[in-house]
């Protein structure tokens, strides 16, 4: 039997009629938190930025979010699972419907959307890795190049979401806020299966383990401005040594 208490937590009840539950709360929180951390990372990328002290913490927080999403792709709600939207064989059919001018509505991510998600997560992971291991001009250039690629992918993603929302008259942005879609636009579709009963504990362990592992690599990973202060201290000590 399904865990009804857990289901209610993942999919908050609604009084609205004729709506179906699609996106569980944890995957929606992940999505919008990722938007915030990526935005902060970009806005803090210049040393002159008032947000500069948050650049490295934002990157590491994003890494913890990625760890969550990887786990949630196996134990999360029905449409958050990789098995639900990673279907390469459906890409041709999806493209055909687009070119025919009659794109089909999808209750979860469509075939191209699934590819976009993997591309976005992979690029973000690459940016985090190059930022953590960056050495010399070559490393910095690769880090910035991946950042520019991510900007392009985000732009394509936003354009695609808006376009599909208009063409199919299915508000995809609202769905990722409320977690629900109109039932009359998806006849015969039932509420999404909720996350596994052990999903939250497993995700919590994954995030905690990721955070702990990060602090082993960088003890002040989540402390804003700590790296700049360490650099200044190191520079000061070097100066004093040179004066001796």
C-alpha positions in Angstrom: 0.0 0.0 0.0 1.3 3.5 -0.7 2.5 5.7 2.2 -0.4 8.2 2.3 1.3 10.5 4.8 4.4 10.7 2.7 2.3 11.2 -0.4 0.5 14.1 1.2 3.8 15.7 2.1 5.2 15.3 -1.4 2.0 16.4 -3.2 0.2 19.0 -1.0 -3.6 18.6 -1.3 -5.6 21.0 -3.4 -9.1 22.2 -3.3 -9.2 22.9 -7.0 -11.2 20.6 -9.1 -10.1 19.1 -12.4 -6.4 19.2 -11.8 -3.9 16.4 -11.7 -0.7 16.1 -9.6 2.4 16.0 -11.8 5.5 17.3 -10.0 6.3 16.5 -6.4 7.3 19.2 -4.0 11.0 18.2 -3.6 11.7 18.3 -7.4 10.1 21.7 -7.7 12.1 23.0 -4.8 15.3 21.6 -6.5 14.4 23.4 -9.7 13.9 26.8 -8.3 16.8 26.6 -5.8 19.0 25.6 -8.8 17.8 28.7 -10.6 18.7 30.9 -7.6 22.2 29.3 -7.1 23.1 29.5 -10.7 21.9 33.1 -10.9 24.0 34.0 -7.8 27.0 32.2 -9.3 26.9 34.2 -12.5 26.2 37.5 -10.8 29.1 36.9 -8.4 31.6 35.8 -11.0 33.4 39.2 -11.2 35.6 40.2 -8.3 34.0 43.7 -8.2 30.6 42.3 -7.7 28.9 42.8 -4.3 28.0 39.2 -4.4 31.6 38.0 -5.1 32.0 36.4 -1.6 29.1 34.1 -2.5 30.6 32.7 -5.8 32.3 29.7 -4.4 29.6 28.8 -1.8 26.9 29.1 -4.5 28.9 26.6 -6.6 29.2 24.1 -3.8 25.5 24.5 -2.9 24.7 23.7 -6.5 26.8 20.6 -6.2 24.7 19.4 -3.3 21.6 20.1 -5.3 23.0 18.0 -8.2 23.6 15.2 -5.7 19.9 15.4 -4.7 18.7 15.4 -8.3 20.7 12.3 -9.2 19.2 10.4 -6.3 15.7 11.8 -6.9 15.9 10.6 -10.5 15.6 7.1 -9.1 13.4 7.4 -6.0 11.4 10.6 -6.7 7.9 11.1 -8.0 6.8 9.4 -11.2 7.6 12.2 -13.6 10.8 13.2 -11.8 12.4 9.8 -12.4 14.9 9.5 -15.3 13.1 6.4 -16.5 10.0 8.5 -17.2 11.6 11.1 -19.5 14.9 9.6 -20.8 13.4 8.1 -23.9 15.6 8.7 -27.0 13.3 6.6 -29.1 10.6 9.3 -28.7 12.7 12.2 -29.9 11.9 11.5 -33.6 8.1 11.4 -32.9 8.4 14.6 -30.9 10.3 16.4 -33.6 7.8 15.2 -36.2 4.9 16.7 -34.2 6.7 20.0 -33.9 7.4 20.2 -37.6 3.8 19.3 -38.4 2.7 22.3 -36.4 0.8 20.1 -34.0 3.0 19.5 -31.0 1.6 17.1 -28.5 1.2 17.8 -24.8 3.3 15.9 -22.4 2.3 15.2 -18.9 5.9 15.2 -17.7 9.0 16.2 -19.6 8.9 15.5 -23.3 11.7 13.7 -25.1 13.7 16.8 -26.0 13.1 18.2 -22.5 14.7 15.1 -21.0 17.8 15.6 -23.2 17.9 19.2 -22.1 17.8 18.3 -18.4 20.8 15.9 -18.8 22.7 18.5 -20.8 22.0 21.2 -18.2 23.0 19.0 -15.2 26.1 17.7 -17.0 27.2 21.2 -17.9 26.6 22.5 -14.4 28.6 19.6 -13.0 31.4 20.4 -15.4 31.5 24.0 -14.3 31.7 22.9 -10.6 34.5 20.5 -11.3 36.6 23.0 -13.3 36.0 25.6 -10.7 37.2 23.3 -7.9 40.2 22.1 -9.9 41.0 25.3 -11.8 44.7 25.8 -12.4 46.3 28.5 -14.6 44.8 30.3 -17.5 43.7 27.2 -19.4 41.6 26.0 -16.4 40.0 29.4 -16.0 39.3 29.6 -19.7 37.6 26.2 -19.7 35.5 27.2 -16.6 34.3 30.4 -18.4 33.6 28.5 -21.7 31.4 26.0 -19.8 29.7 29.0 -18.1 28.9 30.5 -21.5 27.6 27.2 -22.8 25.4 26.9 -19.8 24.0 30.4 -20.5 23.2 29.2 -24.1 21.5 26.1 -22.8 19.4 28.0 -20.3 18.3 30.5 -23.0 17.3 27.6 -25.2 15.5 25.9 -22.3 13.5 29.0 -21.5 12.6 29.7 -25.1 11.5 26.1 -25.5 9.4 26.1 -22.4 7.6 29.4 -23.4 7.1 28.1 -27.0 5.7 24.8 -25.9 3.4 26.5 -23.3 2.0 28.7 -26.1 1.8 26.1 -28.8 0.1 23.4 -26.6 -1.8 25.9 -24.3 -0.3 24.0 -21.4 1.4 26.4 -18.9 4.6 24.6 -18.1 6.0 27.3 -15.8 2.9 27.4 -13.7 2.9 23.6 -13.5 6.4 23.7 -12.0 5.2 26.2 -9.4 2.0 24.5 -8.4 3.0 20.9 -9.3 -0.3 20.4 -11.1 -1.8 20.5 -14.6 -5.3 20.8 -15.9 -7.0 17.4 -16.2 -9.1 18.4 -19.2 -5.8 18.9 -21.2 -4.6 15.4 -20.3 -7.6 13.1 -20.5 -7.2 9.7 -19.1 -4.1 10.7 -17.0 -4.1 10.0 -13.3 -2.2 11.7 -10.5 1.5 11.0 -10.7 2.8 8.2 -8.4 4.4 9.8 -5.4 8.0 9.4 -4.3 9.1 6.1 -2.7 8.5 5.9 1.0 12.2 6.0 1.7 12.9 8.8 -0.9 13.3 11.7 1.6 15.7 9.8 3.9 17.8 8.6 1.0 17.9 12.1 -0.5 18.9 13.6 2.8 21.8 11.1 3.2 22.9 11.9 -0.3 22.9 15.6 0.3 24.6 15.2 3.7 27.3 13.0 2.2 27.9 15.4 -0.6 28.2 18.3 1.8 30.5 16.4 4.0 32.7 15.3 1.0 32.9 18.9 -0.2 34.1 20.1 3.2 36.9 17.5 3.1 38.0 19.0 -0.2 37.4 22.6 0.9 36.9 23.1 4.6 35.5 26.7 4.1 33.4 25.7 1.0 30.2 27.2 2.4 31.6 30.3 4.1 31.1 33.4 2.0 34.3 35.4 1.4 36.5 32.9 3.2 38.6 32.2 0.1 39.2 35.9 -0.6 40.2 36.5 3.1 42.6 33.5 2.9 44.1 34.9 -0.3 44.6 38.3 1.3 46.2 36.7 4.4 48.5 34.7 2.3 49.5 37.7 0.3 50.2 39.6 3.5 52.3 36.9 4.9 54.2 36.7 1.6 54.8 40.4 1.8 56.1 40.3 5.3 58.5 37.4 4.4 59.8 39.5 1.5 60.5 42.4 3.9 62.5 40.2 6.2 
